[in-house]
């Protein structure tokens, strides 16, 4: 539900009661991933989506029922072509959906409200909820923050279970993961195995665009569309201006390598070097290729690429480090305009992030969805 945190946070502040349906697990070619949510308040207002339209009507009804009876339920939707009016996924996938009431008197509301508030502010937080297990635990929630693994909420009279889930949810949060956690009977300390949904909300990943050229303007726009926090950096103040890049989150007038030395990056950061000028590129790429970032791409012709690689070798960049460089930047789309070029760069970034091949799906016999960020559900057996 943290994907619609801003709207739900407003509902909480307004004192509204609501029910939220969250995708817990998917199989096959499902339209939405775990964490996607649809919420319905007592007035019948709905926000969000769990299936892109296939089963929204049925889930809407389940939310209304949860508001009436206060019960948390887990529902599975699959594909059915036997009845034209049957509720199912036309794509042939399977989704499990957890429907939870969030009313003023519900025990989970404070923890859910805290998670929504943190996510709405752009802060890191993980929300853990029981998906399957003893009836008295269904619908309970625990929220974990990154500061020393502190947590609020919990699962009733089970402090050891709280600590176990908080530790595991903290690991999910560190990785920015959303998924399910299986806890065995001994590990749960409540006499039964449990399945826990952990939703992580982390600040948006960074895209840093070096080189305030016309191609950069188009890349900024598509970077924002993809959900990145976009920074434009250039040493030339006449080009690095708010007028030229109104949609950028940040504009920095500084030598690129100097800025990269002092700014924070992480494993989700993408670096796009569009300067194609050796005095900027070489010191910048020498540093960038040694940082633990997701993607480093550099613009230029094939001749520029070969000459740049030689200069990088001369300053000590190894072949292993050079192998990380995406250059010439982007996928082969036959791009000509700045917008088309930005699209080719964005396509390569997405393919790199999701494990895609970049080839046409037509005629290919490969999965459409193969998300490298989605690891199998964690499992805990006994806890000493």
Helices and strands as residue ranges (DSSP letters): G 2-4, H 5-13, E 18-27, E 37-41, E 46-48, H 56-69, E 73-77, E 94-102, H 109-120, E 125-132, G 135-137, E 141-144, E 151-154, H 159-175, E 179-183, H 185-188, E 194-201, E 206-210, H 214-225, E 229-234, E 250-253, H 256-262, E 270-273, H 278-288, E 295-298, H 302-314, H 319-322, E 325-326, H 338-354, E 378-380
